[in-house]
Amino acid sequence: MSKPEKFFDENGLRLDGRRVDEIRPMKIEVGVLSRADGSCYLEWGNNKVLAGVFGPRELHPRRMQRPDTAIVRYRYNMAAFSVEDRIRPGPNRRSTEISKVSREAFEPVILTHLYPSAVIDVFTEVLQADAGTRTAAINAATIALADAGIPMKGLVSACAVGKVDGKLVLDLGKDEDNYGDADLPVAMTQDGDVTLIQMDGNLTQDEFKEAMELVKVGCKQILDIQREALKSKFDQFDTEEIEEETVVEAPKSEVEIDETVEVETEVVVTEEEEVVETEEEEVVDTEEEEVVDTEEVEEEVTADDENDEEPDKNTDDEDVEEGETNE
């Protein structure tokens, strides 16, 4: 690809129509990998980056463990098909360097002391490259870490400032990166603390100060996009939870009604049983009383009969004696 004749038009706009302080369009999707603890797919201009986070998990071999903190491992890799001229797959000097500085960009914000003897693995894969891949990978990794629930002091945003035709521009494009005078990638926290800064080219002190003010504007724009991406996912998750709770509560009320009916039925049955038992007791008591009364009557009748018989015997005896006397 040959160098463009000019990088700005008569209106001061860049090759892709952007202003000097405007970033490329960014698209973020959260939770795209089901087997990762956290993941993110990011498109920034023509850059396409996939990030995945695994952990915290036990570190092997154990001799590498730290008893008081977790280890963060960051891997930056460019796919062989990510650029026009196919590159050799696997790690190289450039990817090793970017992996190191990117890992150090997250060390101040990740609360590693909460996971002693553990490891947090961050993998970033550049599927398509179009300048600014290291900053794009950092932005994707930040979302993946948040998606994995890794405790952090805040999000990390990264952007680059460059010098093209004597002007400072934000978020370099491919031609601006290849044929520009300077490139300054920067990563910072949401509080404005710088966690990564590199420079390729030459800048004066005044240009450097101006570039740092410009990169703060870019990182703030990216931070807003990151927050919106996370908010959209977790707001949707909360909405789904509320819907599930509503669906579950309806059957509960039906169950309570059924339980109430069952209780009332039991009470009715109990009353009927008590009534039946009372009637049975009354019947039994009546029968017993009748039996007792009958026995008493029989005893009285028997006693009367005995009393009646005794006087008759005496009378007969007297009559007999009188008869004998008369004779």
Residue pairs with C-beta under 8 A, 6 or more apart in sequence:
1 175
1 178
3 175
3 178
3 179
4 15
4 175
4 179
6 165
7 14
7 15
7 164
7 165
7 175
7 176
8 14
8 165
8 167
12 19
12 20
13 19
14 20
14 169
14 173
14 176
15 173
15 175
15 176
16 24
16 173
18 24
18 171
20 167
20 168
20 169
20 170
20 214
21 170
21 214
21 217
21 218
22 170
22 171
23 44
23 159
23 170
23 171
23 218
23 221
23 222
24 44
24 45
24 171
24 173
25 43
25 44
25 45
26 42
26 43
26 44
26 139
26 222
26 225
27 42
27 43
27 44
28 40
28 41
28 42
28 43
28 139
28 140
28 143
28 225
28 226
28 229
29 40
29 41
29 42
29 229
30 39
30 40
30 143
30 147
30 229
30 230
30 232
30 233
31 38
31 39
31 40
31 147
31 233
32 39
32 40
32 41
32 50
33 39
33 50
33 52
36 52
36 53
36 54
36 144
36 148
37 53
37 54
37 55
37 147
37 148
37 149
38 52
38 53
38 143
38 144
38 145
38 146
38 147
38 148
38 149
38 150
39 50
39 51
39 52
39 53
39 144
39 147
40 50
40 51
40 140
40 141
40 143
40 144
40 147
41 48
41 49
41 50
41 51
41 140
42 48
42 49
42 50
42 51
42 136
42 139
42 140
42 143
43 49
44 132
44 136
44 139
45 130
45 131
45 132
45 171
45 173
46 128
46 130
46 174
47 126
47 128
47 129
47 130
47 131
47 132
47 133
47 136
48 126
48 127
48 128
49 124
49 125
49 126
49 127
49 133
49 136
49 137
49 140
50 124
50 125
50 127
50 140
51 122
51 123
51 124
51 125
51 137
51 140
51 141
51 143
51 144
52 122
52 123
52 144
53 120
53 121
53 122
53 123
53 141
53 144
53 145
53 147
53 148
53 150
54 120
54 121
54 123
55 70
55 115
55 118
55 119
55 120
55 121
55 148
55 150
56 70
56 115
56 118
56 119
56 120
56 150
57 118
57 119
57 121
58 117
58 118
58 119
59 65
59 71
59 117
59 118
59 119
62 117
64 71
65 71
65 117
65 118
66 116
66 117
67 116
67 117
68 113
68 116
69 112
69 113
69 115
69 116
70 110
70 112
70 113
70 114
70 115
70 116
70 117
70 118
70 119
70 120
71 112
71 118
71 119
71 120
72 103
72 106
72 107
72 110
72 112
72 119
72 120
72 122
73 103
73 119
73 120
73 121
73 122
74 99
74 100
74 102
74 103
74 106
74 122
74 124
74 141
75 99
75 121
75 122
75 123
75 124
76 95
76 98
76 99
76 102
76 124
76 126
76 134
76 137
77 91
77 95
77 123
77 124
77 125
77 126
78 87
78 95
78 126
78 129
78 133
79 89
79 125
79 126
79 127
80 86
80 87
80 88
80 89
82 126
82 127
82 128
82 129
83 129
98 134
98 137
101 134
101 196
101 198
102 124
102 134
102 137
102 138
102 141
102 187
102 196
103 122
104 195
104 196
105 138
105 156
105 158
105 187
105 195
105 196
106 122
106 141
106 142
106 145
106 156
106 195
107 195
108 153
108 189
108 193
108 195
109 152
109 153
109 154
109 155
109 156
109 189
109 195
110 120
110 145
110 150
110 151
110 152
111 150
111 151
111 152
111 153
112 120
114 151
120 145
120 150
122 141
122 144
122 145
124 137
124 140
124 141
126 133
126 136
126 137
130 173
130 174
131 172
131 173
131 174
131 176
131 177
131 178
132 159
132 160
132 171
132 172
132 177
132 185
134 158
134 185
135 158
135 159
135 160
135 185
135 186
135 187
136 158
138 156
138 157
138 158
138 187
138 196
139 156
139 157
139 158
139 222
139 226
142 155
142 156
142 157
142 226
143 226
143 229
143 230
145 152
146 152
146 155
146 230
147 230
147 233
153 189
154 189
154 190
154 191
155 189
155 190
155 223
155 226
155 227
156 187
156 188
156 189
156 195
157 187
157 188
157 189
157 190
157 219
157 220
157 222
157 223
157 226
158 185
158 186
158 187
158 188
158 196
158 219
158 222
159 170
159 171
159 185
159 186
159 215
159 218
159 219
159 222
160 170
160 171
160 172
160 183
160 184
160 185
160 186
160 215
161 168
161 169
161 170
161 172
161 184
161 186
161 211
161 212
161 214
161 215
161 218
162 168
162 169
162 172
162 176
162 177
162 180
162 181
162 182
162 183
162 184
162 201
163 169
163 180
163 181
163 182
163 201
163 203
163 207
163 211
164 172
164 176
164 179
164 180
164 181
165 181
166 181
168 207
168 210
168 211
168 214
169 176
169 180
170 214
170 215
170 217
170 218
171 218
172 180
172 183
177 183
180 201
181 201
181 202
182 199
182 200
182 201
182 202
182 203
183 199
183 200
183 201
184 197
184 198
184 199
184 200
184 201
184 203
184 208
184 211
184 215
185 196
185 197
185 198
186 194
186 196
186 197
186 212
186 215
186 219
187 194
187 195
187 196
187 197
187 219
188 194
188 195
188 196
188 215
188 216
188 219
189 195
190 223
192 216
203 211
